[in-house]
């Protein structure tokens, strides 16, 4: 087990409200720090830790654990944190199958969980809960944006994603807004590294474009093999397929590719500029969407703690719901189901010097809400 005590400097607004911290607050962070998805969890952990460090609050303790991208380990860690470590809050899970294994049981024990990434449709709709807040997105959202954007140029798209909740949500989201024909729809294995069969299907499909959602090492493997295959059908995807954790490994094959996200390092607001500068200074690399969402999650918690004690669940939930913090995304609010209402952008992979990164080229949606909120009975 790794414990991190928050320390550093955050600013006068939080310091002036320090009386809200009557006793130590313990936050359990369960994330992926080993295996093919480790880069995502590392970005999550690093941004969250840095935000807490900069807060200057010495009464917040982080208990950080590696779920190794395995649901059974995530469940064990959550129970240990709730029963033995006595955490006040839980956060950190990257993968939707792990979230579905952990979140329902945690919130049923009256533990508040804040998601910095995974946003499965079930937790946005029928299984929503007053103790579950998603600070990232609902899984469909980025993919909906690319479905909308694809209508500009493409008539016959081949789509693929891993066979787990986020993969299914991703293709559902794309199809919700895409008006063209599907040249093929394929679900791959989670953690798959060989995509020869899928690339052969794409080659023979008659597609004029490819949309894929393959986060982490899966996306790296696919893009490298796709570039080597000689197939020249244009690709697109959500930000996860072309994010800062992916691009260095993929290389110039990603140049010009369009992808969607609620955040980009070139968003023009003071909170985002400060975040990018702080992250780069601390870790000597550019932040990813995962880091941005995690940073916002940490600062939402800090803002809520400045208004209410975490021991007063009703007051603390109300403080979270108010979302009174400076988001790196600019405007941010919670819908009735505790999921974000936010803009979704289309980005393009570009090169700045020797560094591959993204820049915003369009706004796909403004103040976008997820499709499942009406199923939530809160």
N, C-alpha and C positions, 0 to 999 in steps of 0.2 A: 504494500500500500504506500502511496506517495501522498504526503500532505504538503500543501503550499499555503503559507500565511500571506494574505494580501497586505501589501505595504507600498507606499509611494506618495505621489502628489496628484490630486484630481482637480481641485479648484475650490473657490470660495463658496460656491452654491451648495456643495455637498458638506463642506466643513461647517458651514453655518447651521446645517440641519442635523448635526451629529448626535443630538440628543435622542433621535429616533433609535439609535443603536444602544439599547439599554443592556444588552447582553450579547455574547458572541453568537454569530450566525454561522452555521455549518452547511456548506453546499457540497453535495455529492456530484461528481463529474464522471460519468461513464461514457467513454468514447473509444474509438478504434486507434490504437497506437502501435499495432503490429500487423503483419500480413499485407496483402495487396491494397487494402484501403487505408493503410496507416497515414498516408499523406493528408487525407481529409481530416482525420482525427487530430493529427499534430497541429494543423492550422486552427482547428477548433480550440484545442487546449491552449495554444500559444496566445491567441487573441484574447481569450477569456482571462487567462492569467495576467496578461499585460494590462487589461482594463482594470482588473482588481488591484494590481500593483499601483497603477496611477491614481486610484481612488484615494489613497492615503488612509484608508480605513483598516486599522489593525485588528478589528473585531470580527472580520470575515475569514473563515478558514475553509480552504478547499481540500476535499478528499478526492484525489484523481486516481482512476483505475482504468485498465485496458480490458475492453471486452473481446479483443481479438476477432471481431466481426462475427461472433458466435452467439446466437440468441440464448442458449443455455447458460453461458458465462455471464451475459448481461443480466439475466434473471437472478442468478446467484449473487452478483455484486449488488444489485438493487436491494435485495432482501438483507444483505449484510449491512449496507449503509442505513437502511431504515431501522432495522432491529438492533444492531450492535453499535454502529457509529452515531445513531440518532441524528441523522442529518435533518435540516429544516427544509431544504429544497433539493430537487434533483434536476440535472440537465446533462447535455453532452452527446446524446445518441445521434449518430450519423445515419444509420441504415433503418429503413422502414420496417423490415421484418423484426429487427431488434426492438424497435419502438412498440410494435404491436405485442411483443412478448412481455415488455416491461411496464408500459404506461398504464393499461387498465387496472392492473393489480396495485400499482403504486398510488394512483389517485383514489382508488377505493379505500386505501388506508389513510386517507385525508392528507397525503403528501402532495405538495404542489410540484408539478413537473413543467419545466419550460424547455421547449424544443428549439435548439439552434439550427436544426436542419430538417430531419425527417418529418414529413407531413402527410401520412396516409389518409386516404379519403374517409375511412371508417371513423377516425378520430375527429374529423371535421364535421361529420354528419351524425349518424345515429348514435355513435359512441362518444360524442362530445361530453365534456365534463367541466365543471366549474374550476377544478384543480389543474386543468390542462391548458397551457398557453403555448401557442406556436408563434415564435418570433421570426420565423423564416418565410414560410409560404405554405400553401397546400400543394401537394405533389403535382397536381395537374397544371399548375399556373404557368411555369416557364414553357411548357410544351404547348399549351394553348396559344401562347404568344407566337411560337414558331409556326403553328398551324395557320394562324391568321396571316403571318408574314409570307409564308410559302405561297399563298394564293396569288401574290403579285407576279411570280415568275414561273411557277411549276404547275403541271397538270397531272403528273403521274409519279407519285412518290413511293419509294420503298421504305418501310419503317421497321425498326428493330430496337429491342430493349431486353434487359435481363428479366427472367421469370421470377419476380418477387413483387411485393405490393407496390413499390415505387415505380417499377417497370411497367406494371399494368396500368397504374394511374397515368404514367407519362404518355403512353400511346392513346389512352382514352382522352386525355387532354388535347393531344394533337388532332385527333379525329373530330373532336367537338367543334373545331373552328376551320379545319381544312375542307375545302369544297371540291378538290380534285379527286382523281382516281387513285386507289392504292395498287401499286405494282406488286406488293407483297407485304406481309406482316409476320414477323418472326420474333419469337421469344428465345433468348439464349440462356445458357446456364449462368448463375451467379458465380463470379470468379473465373469465368472462362478465359482462356488465353489464346486459343487457336480459332481463328475466324475464317479459315479457308473455305469451308462449306457455305457459309453465309455470303461471302464475297462472290463465290461462284453463282449463287442464286441471284445476287444483285446484277451481276454481269449479264445474265440471261433473261432478266425480268422485263426489259424494255422500259425501265424507269428513266425519268429525266432528272431525278434527284433522290437523295437518300437522307432520311432523318433518323438519327440514332441517339439513344440515351444509354451511355455506358460509362458510369463514373469510375474514377480512380484508375487502377491498373488495367481494368477492362478496356477503357477508352484508349489508353496508351497502346495496348496490344492491337486493337482494331485499327487505329489510324496508321500505325507503322506498317501493318500488313496490307492495308488498303492502298497506301502510297506505293508499296512495292509491287502490287498486283497489276499495275498498268490500267486499271479501271479508272476512267476519267469522268465519271458521273459526279456532279457536284454534291457535296455533303453539307448538312446543317445539323444543328442540335441545340439542346439547352446549354446554358453556361457551364454546367457540370462536365460536358463533353469537351469543352475548350477553355477551361479555366486555368488559373495561374499554376495550379498543381500539375496540370496535364501538359501545358505548352512546351516547357523546356525539354521534355522527353520526346514529344512528337516532332518538334522542329518545324522547318519551313513548309512542310506539307500542309500545315494548318493556316497558312497565310491567306487572308481574304475570306475565310469561312465566317458565315453569319451564325450567331448564337444568341440566346435570350437569357436575361437575368434581371433581377430587381435592383442590382447594384453593379457599379463599375468604378474603377479607381478614378475616372475622370468626371464623376458626378460633381457638379460645382456647388458644394456647400461647405461651410467651415468645419463641421463635424467630420466630414469625409476627408478633407485635406489633412486635418490633424491626425486622424486614424492612420491614413496611408503613410504619413511622415513618421509617426511613432512606431508603427509596425516595421517599416523598412529600417529604421534606425536600430531597433532592438534585435531584429532577426536577419538583417542583411538580405532580405528577399521581399518581393512584392506580395501583398496579401491576396487571398482568393475570396470567392463568394462565401465559402465556409467560414473564413476568418471574419469577414464583415458581419455575417449573421451572428456569430458568436460574440463579437464586440458589442453589437446591439443588445444581445441577450444579457450580457454582464451589466451594461449600463442601464437597461430597464430595471434589473434587480436592484441596483444601487439607488436609482431614483425612487423606487417603491419603498426601499428601506429607509430613505430619508423622510418618508411621510408616515410610515406605519411600522409597528413591530411585526416581525414574521410570526410571532406567537399568537397575534390576533388575526386569525385566518380571514375573517370577513373584511377587515380593514385592509389587510395586505393584498388580498385579491382585488379589491376596489382600486388600490394604488397601482397595481399592475395594469388593470384594465384601462386606467386613464392614460397610460403610455406617455407620461410627461417626461420625456428624455430627448436628447438631441440625436436622432438617428442618422447614421451615415447615408441612409437612403433619402434623406430629406423628409418629406411628409410620410408619416406612419401612424396608423390607427388600427385598433382591433375591431373586427366585425362582431356580430352577436355570438358567434361560435368561438371566440377567442383566437381567430386566425387573422392575418394581416389584410388590411385594405391598402393597396400600394400600387405604384406604377411598375410596369414591366417593360424593359427596354430590349431593343435589338442591338447587339454589338458585332463588331467586325474584328477579326484577328489581324493585328498590325505588328510592325517591327519598329521599336524605338531604340535606335542604336543597334546593339546586338541582342536586345531583349524582346522576346515575343510577348505581347500583351493584348488587351482589348480596348476599343474605343466605341462609344455609343454612336450609332448611325440613325436610329429611329426610336420612336416610342410606340410600342405595340398596344399598350393599354394604359389608361389613366385611372387611378383609384379603383383598381380591379379587385373584385370579390370572388371567392371561390364558389363553385357550383353546388356545394353540399350544405351550405349554411342553413338553408330552409329545412333540412332534415334534422337539424339540431334543436332539441326541445328545451334548452336552457332559457 
